[in-house]
């Protein structure tokens, strides 16, 4: 496993989406994304779904929410 970067999204899922879009352009073979909160997961998961990469790019996050996120 190779860490390709660390970004901070200021708890903004829209900013997380933009960061993930940029990371996928830079690393098209990216296999996974880890988010330290629900905002990271929401942004990353939305991009993965929109690009049809569900099952190819794994999104893992750590946070406690009432509703589980599915990507």
Predicted model as a PDB file, atoms N, CA, C, CB and O in Angstrom, pLDDT in the B-factor column:
MODEL        1                                                                  
ATOM      1  N   UNK A   1       0.843  -1.161   0.000  1.00 82.00           N  
ATOM      2  CA  UNK A   1       0.000   0.000   0.000  1.00 82.00           C  
ATOM      3  C   UNK A   1       0.897   1.234   0.000  1.00 82.00           C  
ATOM      4  CB  UNK A   1      -0.964  -0.008   1.213  1.00 82.00           C  
ATOM      5  O   UNK A   1       1.909   1.288   0.698  1.00 82.00           O  
ATOM      6  N   UNK A   2       0.507   2.210  -0.788  1.00 88.00           N  
ATOM      7  CA  UNK A   2       1.250   3.457  -0.884  1.00 88.00           C  
ATOM      8  C   UNK A   2       0.318   4.618  -0.571  1.00 88.00           C  
ATOM      9  CB  UNK A   2       1.884   3.622  -2.289  1.00 88.00           C  
ATOM     10  O   UNK A   2      -0.744   4.744  -1.181  1.00 88.00           O  
ATOM     11  N   UNK A   3       0.701   5.450   0.359  1.00 89.00           N  
ATOM     12  CA  UNK A   3      -0.053   6.656   0.686  1.00 89.00           C  
ATOM     13  C   UNK A   3       0.295   7.716  -0.347  1.00 89.00           C  
ATOM     14  CB  UNK A   3       0.259   7.155   2.140  1.00 89.00           C  
ATOM     15  O   UNK A   3       1.462   8.078  -0.503  1.00 89.00           O  
ATOM     16  N   UNK A   4      -0.721   8.218  -1.058  1.00 92.00           N  
ATOM     17  CA  UNK A   4      -0.444   9.186  -2.122  1.00 92.00           C  
ATOM     18  C   UNK A   4      -0.752  10.620  -1.717  1.00 92.00           C  
ATOM     19  CB  UNK A   4      -1.237   8.835  -3.350  1.00 92.00           C  
ATOM     20  O   UNK A   4      -0.456  11.548  -2.471  1.00 92.00           O  
ATOM     21  N   UNK A   5      -1.342  10.818  -0.537  1.00 91.00           N  
ATOM     22  CA  UNK A   5      -1.588  12.184  -0.118  1.00 91.00           C  
ATOM     23  C   UNK A   5      -2.513  12.282   1.066  1.00 91.00           C  
ATOM     24  CB  UNK A   5      -2.147  12.964  -1.242  1.00 91.00           C  
ATOM     25  O   UNK A   5      -3.209  11.333   1.425  1.00 91.00           O  
ATOM     26  N   UNK A   6      -2.501  13.455   1.662  1.00 93.00           N  
ATOM     27  CA  UNK A   6      -3.390  13.779   2.777  1.00 93.00           C  
ATOM     28  C   UNK A   6      -4.014  15.130   2.462  1.00 93.00           C  
ATOM     29  CB  UNK A   6      -2.621  13.802   4.163  1.00 93.00           C  
ATOM     30  O   UNK A   6      -3.310  16.092   2.158  1.00 93.00           O  
ATOM     31  N   UNK A   7      -5.334  15.197   2.537  1.00 93.00           N  
ATOM     32  CA  UNK A   7      -6.056  16.455   2.312  1.00 93.00           C  
ATOM     33  C   UNK A   7      -6.958  16.730   3.498  1.00 93.00           C  
ATOM     34  CB  UNK A   7      -6.882  16.404   0.998  1.00 93.00           C  
ATOM     35  O   UNK A   7      -7.382  15.802   4.186  1.00 93.00           O  
ATOM     36  N   UNK A   8      -7.253  17.979   3.740  1.00 93.00           N  
ATOM     37  CA  UNK A   8      -8.173  18.397   4.798  1.00 93.00           C  
ATOM     38  C   UNK A   8      -9.352  19.094   4.144  1.00 93.00           C  
ATOM     39  CB  UNK A   8      -7.469  19.336   5.839  1.00 93.00           C  
ATOM     40  O   UNK A   8      -9.170  19.993   3.323  1.00 93.00           O  
ATOM     41  N   UNK A   9     -10.566  18.680   4.506  1.00 93.00           N  
ATOM     42  CA  UNK A   9     -11.747  19.228   3.831  1.00 93.00           C  
ATOM     43  C   UNK A   9     -12.562  20.188   4.692  1.00 93.00           C  
ATOM     44  CB  UNK A   9     -12.629  18.108   3.383  1.00 93.00           C  
ATOM     45  O   UNK A   9     -13.629  20.632   4.267  1.00 93.00           O  
ATOM     46  N   UNK A  10     -12.089  20.515   5.882  1.00 93.00           N  
ATOM     47  CA  UNK A  10     -12.777  21.470   6.757  1.00 93.00           C  
ATOM     48  C   UNK A  10     -14.230  21.060   7.015  1.00 93.00           C  
ATOM     49  CB  UNK A  10     -12.736  22.871   6.141  1.00 93.00           C  
ATOM     50  O   UNK A  10     -15.111  21.915   7.111  1.00 93.00           O  
ATOM     51  N   UNK A  11     -14.478  19.753   7.128  1.00 90.00           N  
ATOM     52  CA  UNK A  11     -15.822  19.211   7.368  1.00 90.00           C  
ATOM     53  C   UNK A  11     -16.815  19.645   6.292  1.00 90.00           C  
ATOM     54  CB  UNK A  11     -16.328  19.652   8.740  1.00 90.00           C  
ATOM     55  O   UNK A  11     -17.974  19.938   6.584  1.00 90.00           O  
ATOM     56  N   UNK A  12     -16.354  19.681   5.065  1.00 93.00           N  
ATOM     57  CA  UNK A  12     -17.183  20.111   3.938  1.00 93.00           C  
ATOM     58  C   UNK A  12     -17.193  19.005   2.881  1.00 93.00           C  
ATOM     59  CB  UNK A  12     -16.656  21.457   3.332  1.00 93.00           C  
ATOM     60  O   UNK A  12     -16.195  18.802   2.190  1.00 93.00           O  
ATOM     61  N   UNK A  13     -18.333  18.278   2.748  1.00 92.00           N  
ATOM     62  CA  UNK A  13     -18.383  17.197   1.768  1.00 92.00           C  
ATOM     63  C   UNK A  13     -18.144  17.660   0.327  1.00 92.00           C  
ATOM     64  CB  UNK A  13     -19.713  16.513   1.852  1.00 92.00           C  
ATOM     65  O   UNK A  13     -17.615  16.899  -0.483  1.00 92.00           O  
ATOM     66  N   UNK A  14     -18.523  18.883   0.004  1.00 95.00           N  
ATOM     67  CA  UNK A  14     -18.302  19.411  -1.347  1.00 95.00           C  
ATOM     68  C   UNK A  14     -16.808  19.584  -1.612  1.00 95.00           C  
ATOM     69  CB  UNK A  14     -19.038  20.759  -1.533  1.00 95.00           C  
ATOM     70  O   UNK A  14     -16.320  19.278  -2.700  1.00 95.00           O  
ATOM     71  N   UNK A  15     -16.096  20.074  -0.611  1.00 96.00           N  
ATOM     72  CA  UNK A  15     -14.644  20.212  -0.744  1.00 96.00           C  
ATOM     73  C   UNK A  15     -14.004  18.828  -0.848  1.00 96.00           C  
ATOM     74  CB  UNK A  15     -14.049  20.999   0.459  1.00 96.00           C  
ATOM     75  O   UNK A  15     -13.060  18.640  -1.615  1.00 96.00           O  
ATOM     76  N   UNK A  16     -14.509  17.861  -0.083  1.00 95.00           N  
ATOM     77  CA  UNK A  16     -14.001  16.490  -0.157  1.00 95.00           C  
ATOM     78  C   UNK A  16     -14.215  15.917  -1.554  1.00 95.00           C  
ATOM     79  CB  UNK A  16     -14.688  15.597   0.897  1.00 95.00           C  
ATOM     80  O   UNK A  16     -13.347  15.219  -2.078  1.00 95.00           O  
ATOM     81  N   UNK A  17     -15.364  16.208  -2.157  1.00 96.00           N  
ATOM     82  CA  UNK A  17     -15.627  15.732  -3.522  1.00 96.00           C  
ATOM     83  C   UNK A  17     -14.581  16.282  -4.485  1.00 96.00           C  
ATOM     84  CB  UNK A  17     -17.047  16.145  -3.982  1.00 96.00           C  
ATOM     85  O   UNK A  17     -14.030  15.537  -5.295  1.00 96.00           O  
ATOM     86  N   UNK A  18     -14.310  17.567  -4.401  1.00 97.00           N  
ATOM     87  CA  UNK A  18     -13.329  18.184  -5.298  1.00 97.00           C  
ATOM     88  C   UNK A  18     -11.943  17.566  -5.093  1.00 97.00           C  
ATOM     89  CB  UNK A  18     -13.272  19.710  -5.068  1.00 97.00           C  
ATOM     90  O   UNK A  18     -11.208  17.340  -6.054  1.00 97.00           O  
ATOM     91  N   UNK A  19     -11.598  17.300  -3.845  1.00 96.00           N  
ATOM     92  CA  UNK A  19     -10.291  16.702  -3.551  1.00 96.00           C  
ATOM     93  C   UNK A  19     -10.189  15.288  -4.129  1.00 96.00           C  
ATOM     94  CB  UNK A  19     -10.047  16.668  -2.029  1.00 96.00           C  
ATOM     95  O   UNK A  19      -9.157  14.909  -4.682  1.00 96.00           O  
ATOM     96  N   UNK A  20     -11.257  14.522  -3.998  1.00 96.00           N  
ATOM     97  CA  UNK A  20     -11.249  13.155  -4.515  1.00 96.00           C  
ATOM     98  C   UNK A  20     -11.224  13.166  -6.043  1.00 96.00           C  
ATOM     99  CB  UNK A  20     -12.479  12.372  -4.003  1.00 96.00           C  
ATOM    100  O   UNK A  20     -10.526  12.360  -6.659  1.00 96.00           O  
ATOM    101  N   UNK A  21     -11.975  14.065  -6.648  1.00 96.00           N  
ATOM    102  CA  UNK A  21     -11.930  14.202  -8.114  1.00 96.00           C  
ATOM    103  C   UNK A  21     -10.495  14.455  -8.581  1.00 96.00           C  
ATOM    104  CB  UNK A  21     -12.860  15.357  -8.586  1.00 96.00           C  
ATOM    105  O   UNK A  21     -10.015  13.817  -9.517  1.00 96.00           O  
ATOM    106  N   UNK A  22      -9.823  15.387  -7.921  1.00 96.00           N  
ATOM    107  CA  UNK A  22      -8.448  15.731  -8.291  1.00 96.00           C  
ATOM    108  C   UNK A  22      -7.514  14.538  -8.068  1.00 96.00           C  
ATOM    109  CB  UNK A  22      -7.960  16.952  -7.479  1.00 96.00           C  
ATOM    110  O   UNK A  22      -6.638  14.270  -8.890  1.00 96.00           O  
ATOM    111  N   UNK A  23      -7.701  13.834  -6.972  1.00 95.00           N  
ATOM    112  CA  UNK A  23      -6.839  12.691  -6.667  1.00 95.00           C  
ATOM    113  C   UNK A  23      -7.046  11.571  -7.686  1.00 95.00           C  
ATOM    114  CB  UNK A  23      -7.116  12.171  -5.243  1.00 95.00           C  
ATOM    115  O   UNK A  23      -6.084  10.917  -8.088  1.00 95.00           O  
ATOM    116  N   UNK A  24      -8.290  11.346  -8.106  1.00 96.00           N  
ATOM    117  CA  UNK A  24      -8.560  10.304  -9.106  1.00 96.00           C  
ATOM    118  C   UNK A  24      -7.999  10.684 -10.478  1.00 96.00           C  
ATOM    119  CB  UNK A  24     -10.071  10.048  -9.213  1.00 96.00           C  
ATOM    120  O   UNK A  24      -7.616   9.808 -11.252  1.00 96.00           O  
ATOM    121  N   UNK A  25      -7.948  11.967 -10.779  1.00 96.00           N  
ATOM    122  CA  UNK A  25      -7.320  12.390 -12.038  1.00 96.00           C  
ATOM    123  C   UNK A  25      -5.820  12.157 -11.988  1.00 96.00           C  
ATOM    124  CB  UNK A  25      -7.616  13.875 -12.324  1.00 96.00           C  
ATOM    125  O   UNK A  25      -5.214  11.736 -12.973  1.00 96.00           O  
ATOM    126  N   UNK A  26      -5.226  12.433 -10.837  1.00 96.00           N  
ATOM    127  CA  UNK A  26      -3.791  12.273 -10.678  1.00 96.00           C  
ATOM    128  C   UNK A  26      -3.387  10.803 -10.569  1.00 96.00           C  
ATOM    129  CB  UNK A  26      -3.319  13.030  -9.454  1.00 96.00           C  
ATOM    130  O   UNK A  26      -2.338  10.396 -11.067  1.00 96.00           O  
ATOM    131  N   UNK A  27      -4.246  10.010  -9.902  1.00 95.00           N  
ATOM    132  CA  UNK A  27      -3.983   8.587  -9.679  1.00 95.00           C  
ATOM    133  C   UNK A  27      -5.188   7.764 -10.141  1.00 95.00           C  
ATOM    134  CB  UNK A  27      -3.672   8.309  -8.177  1.00 95.00           C  
ATOM    135  O   UNK A  27      -5.990   7.344  -9.307  1.00 95.00           O  
ATOM    136  N   UNK A  28      -5.334   7.526 -11.437  1.00 94.00           N  
ATOM    137  CA  UNK A  28      -6.509   6.827 -11.957  1.00 94.00           C  
ATOM    138  C   UNK A  28      -6.648   5.384 -11.461  1.00 94.00           C  
ATOM    139  CB  UNK A  28      -6.463   6.829 -13.452  1.00 94.00           C  
ATOM    140  O   UNK A  28      -7.736   4.812 -11.527  1.00 94.00           O  
ATOM    141  N   UNK A  29      -5.564   4.797 -10.969  1.00 93.00           N  
ATOM    142  CA  UNK A  29      -5.621   3.428 -10.454  1.00 93.00           C  
ATOM    143  C   UNK A  29      -5.770   3.390  -8.939  1.00 93.00           C  
ATOM    144  CB  UNK A  29      -4.376   2.665 -10.863  1.00 93.00           C  
ATOM    145  O   UNK A  29      -5.501   2.365  -8.313  1.00 93.00           O  
ATOM    146  N   UNK A  30      -6.195   4.498  -8.351  1.00 94.00           N  
ATOM    147  CA  UNK A  30      -6.373   4.578  -6.900  1.00 94.00           C  
ATOM    148  C   UNK A  30      -7.317   3.470  -6.447  1.00 94.00           C  
ATOM    149  CB  UNK A  30      -6.922   5.973  -6.480  1.00 94.00           C  
ATOM    150  O   UNK A  30      -8.386   3.272  -7.025  1.00 94.00           O  
ATOM    151  N   UNK A  31      -6.908   2.753  -5.408  1.00 95.00           N  
ATOM    152  CA  UNK A  31      -7.700   1.608  -4.951  1.00 95.00           C  
ATOM    153  C   UNK A  31      -8.536   1.870  -3.727  1.00 95.00           C  
ATOM    154  CB  UNK A  31      -6.812   0.473  -4.674  1.00 95.00           C  
ATOM    155  O   UNK A  31      -9.479   1.127  -3.455  1.00 95.00           O  
ATOM    156  N   UNK A  32      -8.211   2.926  -2.965  1.00 95.00           N  
ATOM    157  CA  UNK A  32      -8.970   3.164  -1.749  1.00 95.00           C  
ATOM    158  C   UNK A  32      -8.785   4.559  -1.208  1.00 95.00           C  
ATOM    159  CB  UNK A  32      -8.587   2.174  -0.708  1.00 95.00           C  
ATOM    160  O   UNK A  32      -7.801   5.244  -1.490  1.00 95.00           O  
ATOM    161  N   UNK A  33      -9.772   4.961  -0.416  1.00 95.00           N  
ATOM    162  CA  UNK A  33      -9.787   6.279   0.217  1.00 95.00           C  
ATOM    163  C   UNK A  33     -10.200   6.085   1.668  1.00 95.00           C  
ATOM    164  CB  UNK A  33     -10.757   7.273  -0.527  1.00 95.00           C  
ATOM    165  O   UNK A  33     -11.176   5.390   1.950  1.00 95.00           O  
ATOM    166  N   UNK A  34      -9.460   6.696   2.589  1.00 93.00           N  
ATOM    167  CA  UNK A  34      -9.833   6.665   3.997  1.00 93.00           C  
ATOM    168  C   UNK A  34     -10.208   8.068   4.434  1.00 93.00           C  
ATOM    169  CB  UNK A  34      -8.684   6.103   4.871  1.00 93.00           C  
ATOM    170  O   UNK A  34      -9.455   9.017   4.218  1.00 93.00           O  
ATOM    171  N   UNK A  35     -11.378   8.195   5.052  1.00 90.00           N  
ATOM    172  CA  UNK A  35     -11.825   9.469   5.592  1.00 90.00           C  
ATOM    173  C   UNK A  35     -11.920   9.388   7.099  1.00 90.00           C  
ATOM    174  CB  UNK A  35     -13.173   9.873   4.992  1.00 90.00           C  
ATOM    175  O   UNK A  35     -12.390   8.393   7.651  1.00 90.00           O  
ATOM    176  N   UNK A  36     -11.476  10.427   7.753  1.00 88.00           N  
ATOM    177  CA  UNK A  36     -11.499  10.421   9.217  1.00 88.00           C  
ATOM    178  C   UNK A  36     -12.812  10.921   9.797  1.00 88.00           C  
ATOM    179  CB  UNK A  36     -10.373  11.260   9.746  1.00 88.00           C  
ATOM    180  O   UNK A  36     -12.976  10.966  11.016  1.00 88.00           O  
ATOM    181  N   UNK A  37     -13.751  11.298   8.931  1.00 90.00           N  
ATOM    182  CA  UNK A  37     -15.069  11.719   9.425  1.00 90.00           C  
ATOM    183  C   UNK A  37     -16.129  11.497   8.350  1.00 90.00           C  
ATOM    184  CB  UNK A  37     -15.046  13.209   9.857  1.00 90.00           C  
ATOM    185  O   UNK A  37     -15.824  11.141   7.212  1.00 90.00           O  
ATOM    186  N   UNK A  38     -17.370  11.714   8.741  1.00 88.00           N  
ATOM    187  CA  UNK A  38     -18.489  11.453   7.831  1.00 88.00           C  
ATOM    188  C   UNK A  38     -18.462  12.379   6.610  1.00 88.00           C  
ATOM    189  CB  UNK A  38     -19.816  11.614   8.573  1.00 88.00           C  
ATOM    190  O   UNK A  38     -18.898  11.978   5.531  1.00 88.00           O  
ATOM    191  N   UNK A  39     -17.968  13.589   6.758  1.00 90.00           N  
ATOM    192  CA  UNK A  39     -17.937  14.529   5.638  1.00 90.00           C  
ATOM    193  C   UNK A  39     -16.984  14.043   4.553  1.00 90.00           C  
ATOM    194  CB  UNK A  39     -17.524  15.928   6.119  1.00 90.00           C  
ATOM    195  O   UNK A  39     -17.270  14.160   3.362  1.00 90.00           O  
ATOM    196  N   UNK A  40     -15.855  13.499   4.977  1.00 92.00           N  
ATOM    197  CA  UNK A  40     -14.908  12.919   4.023  1.00 92.00           C  
ATOM    198  C   UNK A  40     -15.549  11.762   3.276  1.00 92.00           C  
ATOM    199  CB  UNK A  40     -13.633  12.447   4.741  1.00 92.00           C  
ATOM    200  O   UNK A  40     -15.432  11.652   2.055  1.00 92.00           O  
ATOM    201  N   UNK A  41     -16.226  10.904   4.022  1.00 90.00           N  
ATOM    202  CA  UNK A  41     -16.865   9.731   3.417  1.00 90.00           C  
ATOM    203  C   UNK A  41     -17.980  10.122   2.464  1.00 90.00           C  
ATOM    204  CB  UNK A  41     -17.416   8.814   4.496  1.00 90.00           C  
ATOM    205  O   UNK A  41     -18.117   9.532   1.392  1.00 90.00           O  
ATOM    206  N   UNK A  42     -18.768  11.103   2.842  1.00 91.00           N  
ATOM    207  CA  UNK A  42     -19.858  11.545   1.968  1.00 91.00           C  
ATOM    208  C   UNK A  42     -19.308  12.070   0.650  1.00 91.00           C  
ATOM    209  CB  UNK A  42     -20.703  12.630   2.659  1.00 91.00           C  
ATOM    210  O   UNK A  42     -19.785  11.696  -0.421  1.00 91.00           O  
ATOM    211  N   UNK A  43     -18.313  12.928   0.729  1.00 94.00           N  
ATOM    212  CA  UNK A  43     -17.725  13.485  -0.489  1.00 94.00           C  
ATOM    213  C   UNK A  43     -17.073  12.429  -1.348  1.00 94.00           C  
ATOM    214  CB  UNK A  43     -16.716  14.542  -0.143  1.00 94.00           C  
ATOM    215  O   UNK A  43     -17.291  12.380  -2.559  1.00 94.00           O  
ATOM    216  N   UNK A  44     -16.272  11.583  -0.726  1.00 94.00           N  
ATOM    217  CA  UNK A  44     -15.573  10.529  -1.475  1.00 94.00           C  
ATOM    218  C   UNK A  44     -16.557   9.538  -2.066  1.00 94.00           C  
ATOM    219  CB  UNK A  44     -14.574   9.797  -0.574  1.00 94.00           C  
ATOM    220  O   UNK A  44     -16.442   9.163  -3.233  1.00 94.00           O  
ATOM    221  N   UNK A  45     -17.514   9.117  -1.274  1.00 93.00           N  
ATOM    222  CA  UNK A  45     -18.500   8.143  -1.742  1.00 93.00           C  
ATOM    223  C   UNK A  45     -19.310   8.655  -2.918  1.00 93.00           C  
ATOM    224  CB  UNK A  45     -19.429   7.768  -0.618  1.00 93.00           C  
ATOM    225  O   UNK A  45     -19.614   7.903  -3.844  1.00 93.00           O  
ATOM    226  N   UNK A  46     -19.659   9.935  -2.883  1.00 95.00           N  
ATOM    227  CA  UNK A  46     -20.436  10.510  -3.978  1.00 95.00           C  
ATOM    228  C   UNK A  46     -19.644  10.486  -5.276  1.00 95.00           C  
ATOM    229  CB  UNK A  46     -20.855  11.944  -3.644  1.00 95.00           C  
ATOM    230  O   UNK A  46     -20.185  10.156  -6.331  1.00 95.00           O  
ATOM    231  N   UNK A  47     -18.378  10.830  -5.202  1.00 96.00           N  
ATOM    232  CA  UNK A  47     -17.534  10.817  -6.402  1.00 96.00           C  
ATOM    233  C   UNK A  47     -17.386   9.393  -6.927  1.00 96.00           C  
ATOM    234  CB  UNK A  47     -16.143  11.424  -6.102  1.00 96.00           C  
ATOM    235  O   UNK A  47     -17.498   9.157  -8.130  1.00 96.00           O  
ATOM    236  N   UNK A  48     -17.137   8.461  -6.040  1.00 96.00           N  
ATOM    237  CA  UNK A  48     -16.974   7.065  -6.451  1.00 96.00           C  
ATOM    238  C   UNK A  48     -18.244   6.564  -7.141  1.00 96.00           C  
ATOM    239  CB  UNK A  48     -16.636   6.173  -5.231  1.00 96.00           C  
ATOM    240  O   UNK A  48     -18.170   5.900  -8.174  1.00 96.00           O  
ATOM    241  N   UNK A  49     -19.392   6.878  -6.579  1.00 95.00           N  
ATOM    242  CA  UNK A  49     -20.662   6.476  -7.206  1.00 95.00           C  
ATOM    243  C   UNK A  49     -20.848   7.159  -8.550  1.00 95.00           C  
ATOM    244  CB  UNK A  49     -21.847   6.805  -6.286  1.00 95.00           C  
ATOM    245  O   UNK A  49     -21.180   6.503  -9.537  1.00 95.00           O  
ATOM    246  N   UNK A  50     -20.638   8.472  -8.599  1.00 96.00           N  
ATOM    247  CA  UNK A  50     -20.846   9.235  -9.835  1.00 96.00           C  
ATOM    248  C   UNK A  50     -19.968   8.735 -10.980  1.00 96.00           C  
ATOM    249  CB  UNK A  50     -20.571  10.709  -9.589  1.00 96.00           C  
ATOM    250  O   UNK A  50     -20.377   8.763 -12.140  1.00 96.00           O  
ATOM    251  N   UNK A  51     -18.776   8.283 -10.653  1.00 96.00           N  
ATOM    252  CA  UNK A  51     -17.839   7.821 -11.680  1.00 96.00           C  
ATOM    253  C   UNK A  51     -17.991   6.337 -11.989  1.00 96.00           C  
ATOM    254  CB  UNK A  51     -16.420   8.102 -11.245  1.00 96.00           C  
ATOM    255  O   UNK A  51     -17.250   5.793 -12.807  1.00 96.00           O  
ATOM    256  N   UNK A  52     -18.954   5.677 -11.333  1.00 96.00           N  
ATOM    257  CA  UNK A  52     -19.164   4.252 -11.582  1.00 96.00           C  
ATOM    258  C   UNK A  52     -18.024   3.391 -11.065  1.00 96.00           C  
ATOM    259  CB  UNK A  52     -19.345   4.010 -13.055  1.00 96.00           C  
ATOM    260  O   UNK A  52     -17.738   2.333 -11.627  1.00 96.00           O  
ATOM    261  N   UNK A  53     -17.376   3.832 -10.005  1.00 96.00           N  
ATOM    262  CA  UNK A  53     -16.224   3.113  -9.466  1.00 96.00           C  
ATOM    263  C   UNK A  53     -16.543   2.310  -8.209  1.00 96.00           C  
ATOM    264  CB  UNK A  53     -15.123   4.081  -9.166  1.00 96.00           C  
ATOM    265  O   UNK A  53     -15.638   1.813  -7.540  1.00 96.00           O  
ATOM    266  N   UNK A  54     -17.827   2.184  -7.890  1.00 93.00           N  
ATOM    267  CA  UNK A  54     -18.209   1.382  -6.722  1.00 93.00           C  
ATOM    268  C   UNK A  54     -17.686  -0.033  -6.906  1.00 93.00           C  
ATOM    269  CB  UNK A  54     -19.757   1.377  -6.519  1.00 93.00           C  
ATOM    270  O   UNK A  54     -17.863  -0.636  -7.965  1.00 93.00           O  
ATOM    271  N   UNK A  55     -17.046  -0.557  -5.879  1.00 91.00           N  
ATOM    272  CA  UNK A  55     -16.459  -1.877  -5.960  1.00 91.00           C  
ATOM    273  C   UNK A  55     -15.022  -1.874  -6.459  1.00 91.00           C  
ATOM    274  CB  UNK A  55     -17.287  -2.731  -6.843  1.00 91.00           C  
ATOM    275  O   UNK A  55     -14.287  -2.839  -6.250  1.00 91.00           O  
ATOM    276  N   UNK A  56     -14.621  -0.794  -7.117  1.00 95.00           N  
ATOM    277  CA  UNK A  56     -13.247  -0.670  -7.608  1.00 95.00           C  
ATOM    278  C   UNK A  56     -12.414   0.199  -6.681  1.00 95.00           C  
ATOM    279  CB  UNK A  56     -13.234  -0.088  -9.023  1.00 95.00           C  
ATOM    280  O   UNK A  56     -11.266  -0.122  -6.376  1.00 95.00           O  
ATOM    281  N   UNK A  57     -13.003   1.301  -6.237  1.00 96.00           N  
ATOM    282  CA  UNK A  57     -12.339   2.192  -5.290  1.00 96.00           C  
ATOM    283  C   UNK A  57     -13.072   2.049  -3.962  1.00 96.00           C  
ATOM    284  CB  UNK A  57     -12.334   3.693  -5.796  1.00 96.00           C  
ATOM    285  O   UNK A  57     -14.245   2.404  -3.853  1.00 96.00           O  
ATOM    286  N   UNK A  58     -12.386   1.535  -2.964  1.00 95.00           N  
ATOM    287  CA  UNK A  58     -12.983   1.331  -1.638  1.00 95.00           C  
ATOM    288  C   UNK A  58     -12.936   2.627  -0.850  1.00 95.00           C  
ATOM    289  CB  UNK A  58     -12.253   0.203  -0.865  1.00 95.00           C  
ATOM    290  O   UNK A  58     -11.917   3.318  -0.841  1.00 95.00           O  
ATOM    291  N   UNK A  59     -14.037   2.955  -0.188  1.00 93.00           N  
ATOM    292  CA  UNK A  59     -14.099   4.129   0.679  1.00 93.00           C  
ATOM    293  C   UNK A  59     -14.328   3.641   2.097  1.00 93.00           C  
ATOM    294  CB  UNK A  59     -15.227   5.125   0.230  1.00 93.00           C  
ATOM    295  O   UNK A  59     -15.308   2.951   2.375  1.00 93.00           O  
ATOM    296  N   UNK A  60     -13.421   4.002   2.990  1.00 90.00           N  
ATOM    297  CA  UNK A  60     -13.514   3.624   4.392  1.00 90.00           C  
ATOM    298  C   UNK A  60     -13.452   4.900   5.209  1.00 90.00           C  
ATOM    299  CB  UNK A  60     -12.379   2.625   4.803  1.00 90.00           C  
ATOM    300  O   UNK A  60     -12.634   5.781   4.945  1.00 90.00           O  
ATOM    301  N   UNK A  61     -14.315   4.991   6.196  1.00 86.00           N  
ATOM    302  CA  UNK A  61     -14.317   6.182   7.056  1.00 86.00           C  
ATOM    303  C   UNK A  61     -14.559   5.777   8.494  1.00 86.00           C  
ATOM    304  CB  UNK A  61     -15.388   7.196   6.598  1.00 86.00           C  
ATOM    305  O   UNK A  61     -15.079   4.699   8.781  1.00 86.00           O  
ATOM    306  N   UNK A  62     -14.175   6.653   9.377  1.00 83.00           N  
ATOM    307  CA  UNK A  62     -14.371   6.429  10.795  1.00 83.00           C  
ATOM    308  C   UNK A  62     -15.160   7.596  11.355  1.00 83.00           C  
ATOM    309  CB  UNK A  62     -13.019   6.258  11.535  1.00 83.00           C  
ATOM    310  O   UNK A  62     -14.668   8.723  11.408  1.00 83.00           O  
ATOM    311  N   UNK A  63     -16.400   7.317  11.775  1.00 76.00           N  
ATOM    312  CA  UNK A  63     -17.234   8.320  12.417  1.00 76.00           C  
ATOM    313  C   UNK A  63     -18.497   7.618  12.898  1.00 76.00           C  
ATOM    314  CB  UNK A  63     -17.570   9.508  11.441  1.00 76.00           C  
ATOM    315  O   UNK A  63     -18.807   6.510  12.461  1.00 76.00           O  
ATOM    316  N   UNK A  64     -19.203   8.254  13.778  1.00 70.00           N  
ATOM    317  CA  UNK A  64     -20.442   7.692  14.305  1.00 70.00           C  
ATOM    318  C   UNK A  64     -21.619   8.497  13.786  1.00 70.00           C  
ATOM    319  CB  UNK A  64     -20.432   7.675  15.851  1.00 70.00           C  
ATOM    320  O   UNK A  64     -21.790   9.663  14.140  1.00 70.00           O  
ATOM    321  N   UNK A  65     -22.438   7.862  12.934  1.00 68.00           N  
ATOM    322  CA  UNK A  65     -23.638   8.518  12.410  1.00 68.00           C  
ATOM    323  C   UNK A  65     -24.818   7.598  12.627  1.00 68.00           C  
ATOM    324  CB  UNK A  65     -23.483   8.877  10.899  1.00 68.00           C  
ATOM    325  O   UNK A  65     -24.651   6.392  12.808  1.00 68.00           O  
ATOM    326  N   UNK A  66     -26.007   8.164  12.609  1.00 69.00           N  
ATOM    327  CA  UNK A  66     -27.212   7.358  12.765  1.00 69.00           C  
ATOM    328  C   UNK A  66     -27.490   6.496  11.552  1.00 69.00           C  
ATOM    329  CB  UNK A  66     -28.395   8.244  13.035  1.00 69.00           C  
ATOM    330  O   UNK A  66     -27.975   5.372  11.679  1.00 69.00           O  
ATOM    331  N   UNK A  67     -27.183   7.021  10.369  1.00 67.00           N  
ATOM    332  CA  UNK A  67     -27.449   6.327   9.123  1.00 67.00           C  
ATOM    333  C   UNK A  67     -26.153   5.867   8.496  1.00 67.00           C  
ATOM    334  CB  UNK A  67     -28.220   7.218   8.158  1.00 67.00           C  
ATOM    335  O   UNK A  67     -25.266   6.686   8.258  1.00 67.00           O  
ATOM    336  N   UNK A  68     -26.014   4.557   8.217  1.00 63.00           N  
ATOM    337  CA  UNK A  68     -24.780   4.095   7.568  1.00 63.00           C  
ATOM    338  C   UNK A  68     -24.696   4.626   6.135  1.00 63.00           C  
ATOM    339  CB  UNK A  68     -24.711   2.546   7.570  1.00 63.00           C  
ATOM    340  O   UNK A  68     -25.713   4.791   5.461  1.00 63.00           O  
ATOM    341  N   UNK A  69     -23.484   4.887   5.687  1.00 61.00           N  
ATOM    342  CA  UNK A  69     -23.253   5.337   4.321  1.00 61.00           C  
ATOM    343  C   UNK A  69     -22.950   4.140   3.447  1.00 61.00           C  
ATOM    344  CB  UNK A  69     -22.103   6.363   4.259  1.00 61.00           C  
ATOM    345  O   UNK A  69     -22.209   3.244   3.851  1.00 61.00           O  
ATOM    346  N   UNK A  70     -23.511   4.117   2.264  1.00 64.00           N  
ATOM    347  CA  UNK A  70     -23.280   3.015   1.328  1.00 64.00           C  
ATOM    348  C   UNK A  70     -22.737   3.618   0.037  1.00 64.00           C  
ATOM    349  CB  UNK A  70     -24.601   2.185   1.065  1.00 64.00           C  
ATOM    350  O   UNK A  70     -23.297   4.571  -0.505  1.00 64.00           O  
ATOM    351  N   UNK A  71     -21.641   3.046  -0.442  1.00 59.00           N  
ATOM    352  CA  UNK A  71     -21.034   3.533  -1.697  1.00 59.00           C  
ATOM    353  C   UNK A  71     -21.005   2.406  -2.704  1.00 59.00           C  
ATOM    354  CB  UNK A  71     -19.594   4.083  -1.459  1.00 59.00           C  
ATOM    355  O   UNK A  71     -20.537   2.593  -3.827  1.00 59.00           O  
TER     356      UNK A  71                                                      
ENDMDL                                                                          
END                                                                             
